[in-house]
Structure formats: C-alpha cells, structure tokens
C-alpha cells in the first residue's frame, strides 16, 4: 500500500499470490530489537536499550498477530513500561485508523507512523508496531519478535513466566513453525485464496492441524509443552479464539468449529482463565474488523452470533 512513502490505493487484503493462486503474506519491514543493554538483537542492525516509558505498542484487537504481543505485554507485567494504542477495528480505505489523533505522534492513520519512521518506506502498514518515542522511529513490526522481546528484552523491568524457556526452545520452535504454516496462516490462505486448488490445500491443512492438536491435548497437557505455559500457547490461542467467530464462516474453514473439539475447547477455556488474557480479547472488535473486509463481505453486515462459551458475544472489556 505504501510505495516510496506514498499511499497508493484503497486497502486490499491480498498483495501477492503464488503460482497456484494462494495467499502470500508480506515479510515484516522493521526488524530491530530492544535488549537490556541496548546491543543489537538476533535480527536487524541496530540495538535499542530497554527503558521504562520509552516504547509504545500499536495494536488492533481484531488482529491475531498484534494480540500475541498484547498478551505477552500483560503476562510480563510491562503495562507501565510500554504504553499502548489500539486502532479502530474496521479497515478503511487507508487501512488502520485511530479513533482520535494518536497521542504519541498525532497520526490519524497507522501508515503515517510508517512514513515517520522511513519517508521512503514501501510495503503494507501492519500491526503490531513497536515504536521508540526517544528516536521517533519503529523498532520492529514482526509480532513473533516483539513477543520474544517482551519475554526477555526488558530484563529486570519485566516479570511473570518465562515464555521461551531454554530447555523447551527447540520443541517450541518446531511446533510454532508447524502451527503457523498450517493453522495461524492457514486460515488466511483459505480465506484469501484466489483459486479453488489453493483454497482446498489450505482448508485441509487447517483441519489436519486442528485434528493433531486435539489428539495432542487429549493425551497430555494442560499446555502444548505439558506443564509449562509458553509462547506456543499464545500463538495458538489467538487463532483459536477467532476461529468460530470469524474464520469458520467468513474464511470458509467450515468443516468443524473449535466448539466441536472437546480438548481444544477445554484448552481455549484454560487459556482465557490465565490472569490477564481475557482482557486482551474483544469479540466485538474481531467481528467488526473481519466483517469490514469488503472483498469477503461486500455488504458489511456483521453477524450477531455465535454464542461463545466464556466470551461475551456482543462486547468484552477492551485492553487498557
């Protein structure tokens, strides 16, 4: 949507497709890290030192990728360290919009944040965005990396559980990769497919992964890594909690609902009961956001249902 820093056309959900007509997700643009001592992290070329009040997080409550970071910010006790802005759920002609001028930058649209960081940036203006108020630039817009920064990049400023413990890292990485390809991004591959074959491949990936997760959780638990709640649980949860409300109908992944999986349903309820998680979920924003995508829902009508156990079907308290 941004080409050399200029907004070029109305927002579109699909920017690229593969040879089969499948949805291809854009790679994130800004990949620097916050670290306790300000040294450079695993990606990027610059380091940003962890300091209270210096950083600001931009999220959309509709977005599973942004919600990963919102949950990590909560669980790691960083609410008073990293400030927060939530964009409006509906996607307009210029993408994500603030309900009133952004208190940090004065921006009306999220894409203005991107051009403040780089006047010649090209690409999509996505959430989440981690902003440095001191330098006036974007640190990172890759959700997986922001999640890990919140886990370990703030050093003693953070608290809470270790979401990426050393003994489990290899197993977490392997499971993350599988769930991302087949489920987290699989629902998008189904919903935004431009050919029947691309849709069917994605559809089968989604339900093969859900079936495997149902079996895994039926045999063990309570979490994906057994007794330890980790980032893998956050990454799975954000897709599960949106599935019946949005993906099942709008994205045509309608073979089964999460409600039809006993172990996954019980797991979803357990994650919601983790202190702090429920307050990061707004079914109202999720439905209003996804059903505002004109390519998938030209009339803009938002369904009243479904009735989701443990979640207010109309509105939940938004994250503060």
Secondary structure by P-SEA (a helix, b strand, c coil): ccccccccccccccccccccbbbbbbcccbbbbbcccccccccccbbbccccccbbbbbbcccaaaaaaaaaaaaacccccccccccccccccccccccccccccccccaaaaaaaacccccccccccbbbbccccccccccaaaaaaaaaccccccccccccccccaaaaaaaaaaaaaacccaaaaaaaacccaaaaaaaaaaaaaaaaaaaaaaaacccccccccccaaaaaaaaaaaacccccccccccccccccccaaaaaaaaaaaacccccccccaaaaaaaaaacccccccccccccccccccccccccccc
